C-alpha cells in the first residue's frame, strides 16, 4: 500500500504472520521454522537469528549452562535442596529430571522423597567408579577447578568471590557441539561483556572494582580457552588419519 506515510504492507495480508501462535510443541516449532525460512532471503544473518530455535529441534539437552555454588563443605540433603532453590530453581523453574553422582545426599531416602514431592525424576546416577558417565558436569567442574587453582593461589581466602566470573566466562564460550554459547541457548542472546565505558572515574572504589573485575574476567577467559585447546590436542592424539581413497 502506498500512502502519505510511505510504502507499507497491507495488514490483512500479514495477519497470519503477526498473529502466529507461540509454538509449544516440537511439531509446531517445525511448522513455524518452515514458514519463516522463506524470509531468510530478506533477513540478514537469518541463520544466526533462528539458531536458538533450530537448536531446540535436536531434543532436550541435559544441561546447557554452568552454575557453580560455593559451599563450606560437603552439603547434607536439605542444604543441597536449599542451594538448588536459591541458585537454580528460582531462575529457571523446576526441572523435569536431575542427573547426579552417588553422593550420600543424592542416595538418601530424604532426597528421593524431596524429588518425588516436586515431581522431579531422578534420571540416573553416574557410576561411583566411572564419573565420566556424567561427562558434562565433570568437564565443567574440571575447568572451574583449574581456573580457581591458578588464580586463587594468591587469594586463597576469597576464592568464592571469583566463582561468578568463572561462571560468566564459561557460559560465554562457544560450544563446538552447538555452535552457540550457553548464554545464547538459555537466554536467546549473548549478554554484553563489560559494557561500561572506558572513561576514568574519580571514585577509587569504582576504579578498584573495575580493575579487579577486568583482571579476573580476562584470566578466566584465557585459562578456559587454553583448557579447550588442551582437550582438543589430547583428543586428536587418539584419532587415526582417514584411509586414502581412490576414484573407482
N, C-alpha and C positions, 0 to 999 in steps of 0.2 A: 504494500500500500504506500502511495506517495501522498504526503500531506504537507502542510505548512511546517510541521515539526521535522520533516525529513522522510527517509525511507524506513519503513518498519514492516514486520511480518504481521499478517492478519492473525489476530489472537485465536480465531476459531480454527485456523489451520494448525496451530501448535498446541491446541488444548490437550491433545493426547500426551504430549511430551511434558508439559508443565504440571499436569495432574497425574503423572505416572505414580502409582502407589509404591511405597517403600518396600523393596524386596525383603522378605523374611525367611525364604527357603532357598535351597540350592537351585531349584528349577526356576524360581522367579528371578534370581540373580543372573542365571544363564540367559534368560529371555531379555533382561534389561541390558546386559552387556552386548548381546547380539543386536539389539536395537541401536545402542549408542555407537557401535563400531562403524556405522555409516558416517559418523561425524569426524572420524579420525583424519579425513582429508581436509577438514576445516579447522580443527583444533590443534594448535601447535603442541608438540610433546604429549600427544594423546595417550600413548602407552604409559608414560610416567604418571599421568593423572589417574588413569584407570588401574594402575598396578596394584594398589591396596585391595581393590575389589577382585581382580583376577586371581590374586594370591589366595583369596578365600575359596576358590574353586578347587584347590588342592586338598581340601579336607581340613579337619580341625587339628592344628598343631598342639602338642602338649605344653609347650612353653614358648613365648616369644621374647619377653623382656626379662631382665635380671633385676631383682630387688633384694640386695643384701641387708640384713638386720643385725646390728651388733648385740651380743648377749654377754653377760658377765660369766657365764659358764654353761654347761650342758643343761638346757631347759627341761623342766618337767612338762607333763601333758598340758596342764592348764596354762602354763607360761607360753607354751607353743601356740595354743589356741588363741590366747590374748594377742600374741605378736602377729598372728595371721590377720586378726580383725583390725588391729591398729595400722598395719603397714600394707595389707593386700586387699582384704575383703571390702573395706570401706571405700576403696578407689575403683575396684574392678567388679565388685559383686561376688556372690558365692560361686565357686567353680562347680562343674559337673563331676569332676573327679580329681583325686590327688595321687601323685606318684611320689613315694618316699623311700628312704632306706629302711633298714631293720633296726633302727634305734629303739631303745626301750620305750620312749614316749609315743612311738608310732605302732608298737605291737601290743600296747596295753588295752585292756577292756574299756577303760575310760575314753581313749581316743576313738575306738570303734563306735562306741555309743554316741560320742560327740558328732562324728561324721554322719552316722545314721539319722540322728535327730535333725540335722541340717539338710538331709537329702544329698549328701556328698558321697560319691562312690570311691572306695579305696581301690584304685585300678590295679595296681600291683606294687610289689616292693622289690627293690634291687637285691640281688644276692649278697649275702654278707661277705663272701669270698670273691665276688666279681662286681664291684661297684660300677664298672663301665656300662652295665646294663641300663643305668640312668645317666648316659653319657653327657647329655646337655647340661645337667646340673653339675656334674663332676668337672666338666671343662670350664664352666663359669667360675666355680669355686677355685680351680687351679689358677686361672688368670687373675682373679682378685687377690688371692694369697700372694702371688708373685709380685704384684704391684705393691701391696702393703709391706711385704718383706723388704723390698728395695727402698721404698720411700720412708717408712716409719722407723728405720734404724736410728734416725736422729730424733724422732718424735714418738718414742715408744709409749708414752702415757696418753697420747692423743690420737691413736690410730683410728678410733671410731669416728672422729671428726672428718676423716678423709674418705670414708665409705661412700657418701653421696657423690663425690667427684668420680670415684672409680665406677660407680653405677652409671653416672651420666656419660662417661666416656665409653663404657661397654655398650650401652644402649644406643650410642651414636655411630658405632662401627657398622659398615655394610657387611651383611652376612652373605657369603658366597652362595649358599644354598637357596637364598631367597632373592638376592639382588637388591635387598632393601635393608634399612636399619630397623632394629626392634621398635624404635620410636615410630617409624612410618607404618609398621604393621599394626601397632596398637592404637596410635592416635590418628593415623591417616596423613600425617605431615611430619617434617623434621623440625623440631624446635630450633630457634636461633642459638648459636653458640657465642656467648659473651657479646650480647647486643649493645652493651654500653659504649659510649663514645670514648675517643682517645684523649679527650680534654682532661687536663690535670685538675685535681681537686685540692682545695685548701683545708680539707678536713683530714687530719692524719689517720683517723680510724678507717675512713673510706679508702684512703690510699693503701694502707697496710692490708686491708681485707682484699682489695682488688689484686694487689701483688701476689698475695698468698694463693688466692683462688686461681689466678692465671698460671702460677707455677705448678700447683697440684694438678690442674687440668692437663697441661702440656706433658707433665711427667706421666700421668696415667695413660693418655692417648698414645704417646710414643712407645711406652712399655707394652701396651696391648698390641700395637702394630708389630712390634718385634716378636711377641708371642705368636701371632698369626703366621709370620714368616718362618719362625722356627718349627711350628707344627706342619706347615706346608713342606718344608725341607725334610722332616722326618718321614712324612707320608710318602714323598716321592722316592725316598731311598728304597722302599719296599715295592715299588712299581717296576714292572718289566717293560721294555720298549715293545711297541706293537710289531708283529711279524711283517716282513716285506711282502707286498702283494704284486703280482704281475697281471697284466691285462690278458684276458682269455680264459 
